[in-house]
Structure formats: C-alpha cells, structure tokens
C-alpha cells in the first residue's frame, strides 16, 4: 500500500482539479475553490517528496503527475481569463506550452525520458503561488466594501506578474526542446 501512496495522491489531485473547476464556476464558492486548490497544490509537493523518499517510481506517476498539474493550473488560468483577471493571450501561450511539451514527451520523438528541469519545477511553483494569490484576493473581495481587492485584481501589477509567468513558461518550453535535441545527439 505504501508503494502506491504517491500514485493515490496524484489521482486525488486530478480529482481535486475537477472539483476545483466545479466550485470555481459556481462563482459563489471562492473560499471552497481556494481550499481545494491549496490542498491540490500541496499534494503535488507531497507525492513528489514521497516518491523520492521511498525511491518509488512508476509509469503512472511519470505520466499522471504532470498531467494533474497541467489540468489544475490550466483550468484556473482559463477561468481567470474568462473573468478578465489575466490576458487570454498569456493563457494561450501557457496552454500551448503544456500541450506541446506533453505531445513531445509522449510522442515517438522521445525514446529517452527527459527529466523535469529546475526551471520547469520553478514555473509550476510560481504558477501555483500566483493562482492561490488570485484566489485569496477574490475571497477577500467578497467582503471588501471599499473595492480595494477588486482594484488589485484588475491592476497592472497582476498583468506584469502574469507576463513574467508567461515568459518563464515559454522559456521552459524552449529549454525542453533544447534538452530534447541534446538527448537525441547524445544517443546518435
């Protein structure tokens, strides 16, 4: 049972992603959506830590751990774009990166596994922190009579932070492609 624990946590995170989407689109469940997102985000760190600590790797974990992260972050970014909190073009770049690198990871191009880079791990962590921050602002804005939190959500600060996240995300795609070519040349 202990050897399956990281995979169970990954599965729970994937399920939590859909629960988060459901709660978020309700529009009146911001606190609940925040809580589910935080639990899902923390589960990402826990399942990775457990897998390393117990020296457990599995095909399921290799495939579904990054997928669960992508479903969670993309759903939040799309929801934020629909609300007008972030720019759609930024979200499109993030989605393109995730779909493209996933395609490369599972296609015939990559016979050798390319490990997740430090910048890709940083990207995921930064995205989680940003999304949680936006969700917290949305929770506070429900109770804010002065409209301060809504003004922050619509401010240029959010725009520039999202721009930085988009640039980091694009960089991780370029880095992945470069690492793919390096691994190809190493084995040929």
Steps between C-alpha positions, in 0.01 A plus 500: 500500500778746592659454157176613335457806722662753258274373219193519724587860589547584131160349422342701779661817358351428159156452658548817706572687175151423377346585837688832488362574153147419615528722810665784312236523229232519770623855560384492861741236625827698492615388845422136427677524162803655672505225761481223238771666289734534800449136595562392139815717481639364824428145383735563206789562738401207723477237227833608351667501841360156584607354166857628553513405869372148440687471170178409321450574135225378275378557148172619648676765710725608213197549276226620730691725743579763233153452346330570834709817539409617151128437542504690830696804379343527154148485641579783742667714232211452258252595773705811584514597132122464469464727802739753343761467776771381259550539127377221272817516290708416808277202574522385137881499523486300824255250350708472183814432703329233708337327203816521288737364764250229592478402133879485476525302824261231377584500132742290305753784520594420857616148559713623788331666796595862542494590869303802615732799514542724803347789306194285415461415869539869582236583237252263660568638848468862381177419317356335812597797721354748249173309467465466877569874537229587247256266673578662837441846351167377362396365840588830668327701228169337598518678836674821393265798497775736378562290185877498567548131425308523173721794400808288571355217290455743209834678548813510288683314776301186418562559129879522545518203735302295247728626224801376700333163553428480127865576413622240752254248357616569143862467612431156648363389163813624322716331764306175455558510124871570550527211747318277253754581229789446744365160598449408133857596408639316803345171387578531127 
